[in-house]
Amino acid sequence: MRGTSFVLWLLGSLALGAGLLTGARAAPASERLAPNAEESRWREAFDAFAEADRIGAPAPGGVLFVGSSSIRLWDNLERQFDGATILKRGFGGSRMIDCRQYLSRLVVPYKPKLVVIYAGDNDLAEGRSPEQVAADFGAFVDGVRAELPAARIAYLSIKPSPSRQHLLPAVRQANALIAAYTREGTNLDYIDIHSPMLDAVGAPRAELFGGDRLHLNSSGYELWRTVIAEHLR
């Protein structure tokens, strides 16, 4: 699925459960910014990536983690998975639209065999719809495919944060749309870290989060590591 074909797929998909919308609403033109329209917002992060690459250029063919602060704050991520060469490129506050927009810096230069992406959480918090998040993930996939056709792409489902519990219906909907999309594609994977982060009554497990009730603590990251490891074999 490429370009507009993803949008057509989303428009034509059947409901994935009670209350799941089937139409895709494209992001407003004001959100689909020129490549450097938010350059200043991410300059510090991109400069840090460039400096790290200058000091030691990563070898191609590794596993690349990209996305928002849940990736950026994962201490020692590069050493969490035995036998895998891991590269971390998370930039805090980023959204799916940012990962899509800047993939020429975040993904393409590293030529990974696998891209693991966590994004969409902040998009929903800013008022974007699940359909917009899913469509931007589709555009991200298309962009990676255009440059790295053999790369595998794995989507980390949006986590259920206690501080954003009011967003759970939208989180579930975005996750369901993206999960369905990955099932229809090739070399795509959906990693469900959402379900094991819920308690017996379907509420976020507070013991997996830090004091801000948004970002993970060490127990939360250990759960992520365990689930993700199964997809890196």
C-alpha positions, 0 to 999 in steps of 0.5 A: 500500500502506497501513497493515496492507496493507504487513504483509500484503504482506510476510507474503505475499511469496515468498522473494527469494533463498536464505535470505530469510525471507518472514514479517514479525515486527512490532516489539515494543510496547515499541519502538513508543513514544509520540510523545515517549517518546524526546524527550530523546534527539533534543531537541538535533537537533530544536531545531537544526532548529527554529532553522534553520527560524526563521532561514530557512524552507525553500521547499516543493517541494525534495529532503529528505534524512533519516536517520541520521549518514550523512546528518548527516555529509555535508558540503555536501550542500545543494550537491552536486546542481546544479539541486536545492534540497536540505534536510538533516535527518539526526540521528546514531544514528537508526533507521528507527523514529525516522524513522517516529515523528517524520516530522511534524517531519522531513518534513511541515513542509517539503512536499518533492517528494522525500524521500530516506531513509537508515535501517535501519543502526542498527536492524540493529546494535541487533538488529532484524530485516530484516522490522522495518526493512522494516515500519517503512519501509512505515509511514514511507511510509504516514505521508508519503502521508497528509500529502503524497500527491504526494511521491516517496520514495526509499530509500537502501539500507543500506551495507556497512560494514567494522565491521558486516560480520557484519551483511551477511546481514541488510543484504542481506535488508532491502535486498531486502525494501525494494527489492521493496516499492518496485517494487510501489508508486507514486512509490517509488524504491530507490537501490542504493548497497550494490552499488557499495560492494562489491569484486570478492569481495563485501566492503565497500570499505574505501577508502570509509570513515573511520577508524571503518570505519563512516562514509563518507569523501570518496570514499564520499560522492562515490560516493553523489553520483554514484549518487543524482544519476541518481535526481534527474533 
